[in-house]
Amino acid sequence: MGLWNRVSGVIKDKNSVVLANLSGKTSFRNPVLETAIINATSHDDCRFDKRNAQTVFSWIRSSPISLLPLDWALSRRMEKTRSWVVAIKGLMLMHGAFNCKDPGVQNMGRLPFDLSTLATNISGGAKRGVSMLLYVNTTRF
């Protein structure tokens, strides 16, 4: 991944975090959970933020009410992205959520987002297989 792509990814992530923190807390929005999701699904193709992923999982385990903000924030993040790295990290986050064994998550039935609109051009990081190695190395939460 080129330097310009990395810089633009960092700027996109920081901008999303700022917008999430400026938004108010409603029944389907939680700024803390949104920030954790954004940080866990960052554009960085070399690492997966386990601390923020664990924050998301602890929110799921602590309260079934947090499923609606999780569903909304992750769906919104996946629908807006054109990055395969973010899409794979979002799938990993959802995989971890399904493994939390929470009855509310188990009753969801399907993924809360659609990746069919994701661009078909694969970024350099995915071509090198970095994303797949990332998935294999981080599936053990």
Backbone as CSV, one residue per row, in Angstrom:
resi,resn,N_x,N_y,N_z,CA_x,CA_y,CA_z,C_x,C_y,C_z
1,MET,0.854,-1.163,0.000,0.000,0.000,0.000,0.904,1.230,0.000
2,GLY,0.643,2.152,-0.901,1.473,3.326,-1.017,1.291,4.286,0.148
3,LEU,2.235,5.180,0.247,2.214,6.152,1.335,0.960,7.012,1.286
4,TRP,0.577,7.446,0.079,-0.607,8.297,-0.053,-1.871,7.556,0.398
5,ASN,-1.983,6.270,0.062,-3.146,5.487,0.482,-3.195,5.330,1.995
6,ARG,-2.035,5.133,2.614,-1.993,5.006,4.077,-2.404,6.302,4.753
7,VAL,-1.886,7.416,4.240,-2.224,8.714,4.819,-3.711,9.004,4.653
8,SER,-4.250,8.730,3.477,-5.679,8.993,3.268,-6.534,8.081,4.146
9,GLY,-6.092,6.844,4.380,-6.817,5.945,5.273,-6.835,6.440,6.704
10,VAL,-5.695,6.948,7.174,-5.617,7.489,8.532,-6.517,8.712,8.657
11,ILE,-6.506,9.564,7.642,-7.356,10.762,7.675,-8.831,10.373,7.677
12,LYS,-9.206,9.391,6.873,-10.602,8.928,6.850,-11.023,8.388,8.212
13,ASP,-10.150,7.590,8.830,-10.476,7.016,10.131,-10.608,8.103,11.194
14,LYS,-9.673,9.049,11.224,-9.732,10.129,12.213,-10.970,10.991,12.010
15,ASN,-11.307,11.265,10.759,-12.507,12.042,10.459,-13.763,11.313,10.929
16,SER,-13.818,10.018,10.716,-14.972,9.229,11.162,-15.086,9.213,12.685
17,VAL,-13.954,9.132,13.381,-13.964,9.145,14.847,-14.470,10.487,15.361
18,VAL,-14.005,11.575,14.758,-14.459,12.903,15.177,-15.958,13.052,14.951
19,LEU,-16.448,12.627,13.799,-17.889,12.718,13.523,-18.705,11.837,14.467
20,ALA,-18.177,10.674,14.809,-18.886,9.796,15.747,-18.958,10.419,17.132
21,ASN,-17.878,11.072,17.548,-17.869,11.695,18.868,-18.751,12.940,18.929
22,LEU,-18.926,13.613,17.799,-19.785,14.800,17.775,-21.275,14.447,17.753
23,SER,-21.576,13.246,17.294,-22.981,12.839,17.233,-23.498,12.556,18.644
24,GLY,-24.728,12.825,18.852,-25.325,12.572,20.160,-25.681,11.121,20.345
25,LYS,-25.898,10.745,21.587,-26.289,9.372,21.902,-27.791,9.253,21.738
26,THR,-28.216,8.320,20.893,-29.637,8.057,20.671,-29.879,6.567,20.875
27,SER,-31.073,6.114,20.543,-31.392,4.700,20.736,-30.604,3.797,19.790
28,PHE,-30.185,4.323,18.645,-29.433,3.502,17.717,-28.011,4.009,17.483
29,ARG,-27.584,5.025,18.216,-26.223,5.537,18.095,-25.572,5.629,19.459
30,ASN,-24.371,5.112,19.549,-23.580,5.217,20.763,-22.173,5.623,20.335
31,PRO,-21.750,6.856,20.641,-20.445,7.327,20.167,-19.259,6.476,20.625
32,VAL,-19.316,5.946,21.824,-18.198,5.119,22.320,-18.099,3.823,21.523
33,LEU,-19.232,3.191,21.282,-19.253,1.954,20.504,-18.863,2.220,19.049
34,GLU,-19.346,3.322,18.476,-18.976,3.680,17.108,-17.469,3.901,16.980
35,THR,-16.889,4.596,17.945,-15.448,4.845,17.918,-14.672,3.539,18.014
36,ALA,-15.113,2.627,18.855,-14.445,1.328,18.968,-14.551,0.542,17.659
37,ILE,-15.699,0.606,17.001,-15.877,-0.096,15.723,-14.992,0.524,14.654
38,ILE,-14.931,1.844,14.604,-14.094,2.520,13.609,-12.630,2.171,13.823
39,ASN,-12.175,2.172,15.068,-10.776,1.837,15.349,-10.482,0.361,15.089
40,ALA,-11.443,-0.509,15.340,-11.226,-1.937,15.094,-11.222,-2.263,13.605
41,THR,-11.913,-1.461,12.805,-11.975,-1.693,11.358,-11.224,-0.604,10.610
42,SER,-10.050,-0.249,11.090,-9.280,0.836,10.476,-8.758,0.432,9.097
43,HIS,-8.253,1.412,8.368,-7.705,1.181,7.033,-6.285,0.619,7.060
44,ASP,-5.716,0.448,8.234,-4.357,-0.070,8.362,-4.354,-1.559,8.022
45,ASP,-3.634,-1.928,6.961,-3.648,-3.324,6.529,-2.614,-4.190,7.232
46,CYS,-1.866,-3.626,8.162,-0.821,-4.399,8.847,-1.206,-4.853,10.248
47,ARG,-2.318,-4.361,10.787,-2.668,-4.762,12.147,-4.183,-4.719,12.347
48,PHE,-4.605,-5.454,13.365,-6.000,-5.476,13.791,-6.021,-5.031,15.249
49,ASP,-6.827,-4.048,15.577,-6.859,-3.482,16.924,-7.695,-4.388,17.840
50,LYS,-7.019,-5.291,18.534,-7.710,-6.251,19.391,-8.370,-5.580,20.595
51,ARG,-7.761,-4.510,21.088,-8.321,-3.819,22.264,-9.706,-3.256,21.953
52,ASN,-9.863,-2.625,20.806,-11.168,-2.085,20.449,-12.160,-3.187,20.075
53,ALA,-11.663,-4.264,19.498,-12.545,-5.400,19.223,-13.065,-5.992,20.532
54,GLN,-12.194,-6.106,21.519,-12.629,-6.609,22.826,-13.623,-5.658,23.484
55,THR,-13.467,-4.360,23.253,-14.436,-3.386,23.766,-15.807,-3.639,23.161
56,VAL,-15.848,-3.883,21.859,-17.115,-4.178,21.189,-17.728,-5.456,21.750
57,PHE,-16.912,-6.488,21.930,-17.431,-7.763,22.438,-17.928,-7.629,23.872
58,SER,-17.257,-6.831,24.676,-17.718,-6.638,26.055,-19.035,-5.866,26.089
59,TRP,-19.232,-4.939,25.151,-20.515,-4.239,25.054,-21.628,-5.222,24.710
60,ILE,-21.339,-6.162,23.821,-22.352,-7.155,23.432,-22.710,-8.037,24.623
61,ARG,-21.699,-8.501,25.346,-21.948,-9.381,26.484,-22.656,-8.665,27.629
62,SER,-22.382,-7.387,27.800,-22.923,-6.672,28.958,-24.388,-6.309,28.804
63,SER,-24.823,-6.001,27.597,-26.194,-5.531,27.432,-26.736,-5.889,26.055
64,PRO,-27.886,-6.550,26.006,-28.480,-6.847,24.702,-28.991,-5.594,23.995
65,ILE,-29.142,-4.504,24.737,-29.591,-3.253,24.127,-28.510,-2.701,23.200
66,SER,-27.262,-3.077,23.414,-26.172,-2.559,22.592,-26.129,-3.192,21.201
67,LEU,-26.989,-4.163,20.916,-26.990,-4.779,19.597,-27.474,-3.826,18.510
68,LEU,-28.441,-2.988,18.808,-28.942,-2.044,17.807,-27.874,-1.028,17.413
69,PRO,-27.159,-0.388,18.374,-26.075,0.504,17.957,-24.945,-0.224,17.230
70,LEU,-24.643,-1.459,17.639,-23.611,-2.241,16.956,-24.029,-2.512,15.518
71,ASP,-25.243,-2.964,15.343,-25.767,-3.262,14.023,-25.738,-2.015,13.147
72,TRP,-26.195,-0.889,13.686,-26.259,0.340,12.910,-24.865,0.845,12.541
73,ALA,-23.950,0.891,13.506,-22.616,1.436,13.258,-21.814,0.555,12.294
74,LEU,-21.880,-0.752,12.489,-21.121,-1.647,11.614,-21.713,-1.661,10.209
75,SER,-23.026,-1.650,10.101,-23.667,-1.616,8.781,-23.311,-0.335,8.035
76,ARG,-23.342,0.761,8.737,-23.018,2.052,8.118,-21.561,2.074,7.663
77,ARG,-20.672,1.553,8.482,-19.244,1.513,8.137,-19.015,0.635,6.911
78,MET,-19.672,-0.520,6.845,-19.477,-1.436,5.734,-20.114,-0.913,4.441
79,GLU,-21.228,-0.213,4.545,-21.878,0.309,3.346,-21.094,1.464,2.731
80,LYS,-20.375,2.227,3.555,-19.643,3.380,3.054,-18.249,3.034,2.538
81,THR,-17.711,1.891,2.918,-16.321,1.589,2.587,-16.154,1.120,1.147
82,ARG,-14.977,1.415,0.613,-14.553,0.879,-0.675,-13.243,0.128,-0.498
83,SER,-12.881,-0.126,0.737,-11.614,-0.765,1.059,-11.849,-2.219,1.472
84,TRP,-11.103,-3.116,0.834,-11.214,-4.523,1.185,-10.694,-4.785,2.593
85,VAL,-9.714,-4.013,3.028,-9.158,-4.199,4.366,-10.228,-3.917,5.418
86,VAL,-10.954,-2.823,5.249,-12.025,-2.475,6.185,-13.138,-3.516,6.133
87,ALA,-13.461,-3.998,4.933,-14.517,-5.005,4.784,-14.140,-6.314,5.489
88,ILE,-12.908,-6.747,5.337,-12.472,-7.990,5.983,-12.452,-7.823,7.491
89,LYS,-11.988,-6.661,7.972,-11.990,-6.425,9.415,-13.414,-6.358,9.954
90,GLY,-14.342,-5.818,9.177,-15.743,-5.801,9.593,-16.327,-7.201,9.681
91,LEU,-15.967,-8.048,8.726,-16.407,-9.444,8.781,-15.807,-10.168,9.983
92,MET,-14.544,-9.868,10.285,-13.911,-10.465,11.462,-14.607,-10.018,12.740
93,LEU,-14.973,-8.754,12.796,-15.664,-8.226,13.971,-17.030,-8.897,14.130
94,MET,-17.729,-9.068,13.031,-19.033,-9.731,13.095,-18.873,-11.205,13.459
95,HIS,-17.819,-11.844,12.962,-17.536,-13.240,13.320,-17.317,-13.367,14.825
96,GLY,-16.550,-12.443,15.386,-16.324,-12.436,16.827,-17.604,-12.172,17.598
97,ALA,-18.464,-11.315,17.047,-19.739,-11.034,17.713,-20.620,-12.283,17.732
98,PHE,-20.636,-13.025,16.631,-21.421,-14.261,16.597,-20.862,-15.304,17.564
99,ASN,-19.564,-15.258,17.819,-18.943,-16.202,18.750,-19.098,-15.802,20.204
100,CYS,-19.706,-14.659,20.480,-19.925,-14.231,21.868,-21.001,-15.067,22.559
101,LYS,-21.735,-15.849,21.818,-22.782,-16.733,22.347,-23.910,-15.965,23.038
102,ASP,-24.121,-14.736,22.632,-25.234,-13.959,23.155,-26.494,-14.360,22.391
103,PRO,-27.613,-14.620,23.076,-28.824,-15.051,22.366,-29.320,-14.023,21.355
104,GLY,-29.157,-12.751,21.655,-29.597,-11.717,20.719,-28.824,-11.751,19.422
105,VAL,-27.522,-12.000,19.512,-26.688,-12.075,18.314,-27.008,-13.355,17.549
106,GLN,-27.231,-14.434,18.261,-27.530,-15.701,17.598,-28.852,-15.643,16.824
107,ASN,-29.775,-14.798,17.279,-31.075,-14.686,16.610,-31.064,-13.701,15.446
108,MET,-29.920,-13.061,15.165,-29.855,-12.120,14.043,-30.093,-12.821,12.721
109,GLY,-29.563,-14.017,12.580,-29.843,-14.817,11.396,-28.922,-14.567,10.216
110,ARG,-28.586,-13.317,9.929,-27.734,-13.027,8.776,-26.880,-11.808,9.084
111,LEU,-25.948,-11.525,8.201,-25.107,-10.342,8.379,-25.951,-9.082,8.238
112,PRO,-25.677,-8.076,9.046,-26.481,-6.852,8.971,-26.050,-5.905,7.864
113,PHE,-25.155,-6.340,6.985,-24.704,-5.475,5.912,-24.512,-6.284,4.639
114,ASP,-24.428,-5.571,3.523,-24.306,-6.185,2.211,-23.011,-5.707,1.573
115,LEU,-22.144,-6.620,1.213,-20.865,-6.264,0.610,-20.889,-6.365,-0.911
116,SER,-22.067,-6.527,-1.512,-22.124,-6.662,-2.959,-21.791,-5.363,-3.678
117,THR,-21.879,-4.236,-2.988,-21.563,-2.960,-3.618,-20.093,-2.600,-3.510
118,LEU,-19.312,-3.420,-2.837,-17.884,-3.157,-2.679,-17.204,-3.232,-4.045
119,ALA,-16.280,-2.319,-4.288,-15.588,-2.271,-5.574,-14.857,-3.580,-5.841
120,THR,-14.773,-3.942,-7.095,-14.141,-5.210,-7.443,-12.637,-5.096,-7.591
121,ASN,-12.114,-3.880,-7.625,-10.660,-3.764,-7.729,-10.041,-4.002,-6.358
122,ILE,-9.074,-4.867,-6.322,-8.450,-5.266,-5.069,-7.246,-4.377,-4.825
123,SER,-7.143,-3.879,-3.592,-6.008,-3.016,-3.250,-4.733,-3.835,-3.151
124,GLY,-3.599,-3.157,-3.117,-2.299,-3.827,-3.072,-2.135,-4.723,-1.871
125,GLY,-2.668,-4.330,-0.712,-2.534,-5.130,0.500,-3.216,-6.475,0.371
126,ALA,-4.383,-6.498,-0.249,-5.100,-7.754,-0.413,-4.416,-8.629,-1.453
127,LYS,-3.769,-8.007,-2.470,-3.053,-8.793,-3.471,-1.888,-9.543,-2.847
128,ARG,-1.237,-8.913,-1.889,-0.086,-9.556,-1.254,-0.513,-10.602,-0.227
129,GLY,-1.770,-10.684,0.060,-2.241,-11.672,1.018,-2.146,-11.217,2.461
130,VAL,-1.852,-9.951,2.684,-1.727,-9.438,4.048,-3.048,-9.581,4.784
131,SER,-4.129,-9.311,4.097,-5.433,-9.354,4.757,-5.787,-10.766,5.204
132,MET,-5.479,-11.754,4.386,-5.787,-13.125,4.776,-4.899,-13.565,5.940
133,LEU,-3.634,-13.167,5.939,-2.777,-13.482,7.076,-3.283,-12.804,8.332
134,LEU,-3.780,-11.593,8.187,-4.350,-10.869,9.302,-5.534,-11.628,9.869
135,TYR,-6.396,-12.152,9.007,-7.554,-12.900,9.465,-7.145,-14.169,10.197
136,VAL,-6.191,-14.898,9.661,-5.754,-16.144,10.278,-5.124,-15.878,11.634
137,ASN,-4.340,-14.813,11.759,-3.634,-14.528,12.996,-4.517,-13.946,14.081
138,THR,-5.661,-13.397,13.750,-6.472,-12.716,14.752,-7.808,-13.385,15.025
139,THR,-8.063,-14.549,14.492,-9.347,-15.208,14.753,-9.400,-15.809,16.142
140,ARG,-8.304,-15.860,16.842,-8.294,-16.403,18.198,-8.423,-15.247,19.192
141,PHE,-9.642,-14.877,19.515,-9.871,-13.758,20.438,-9.764,-14.244,21.842
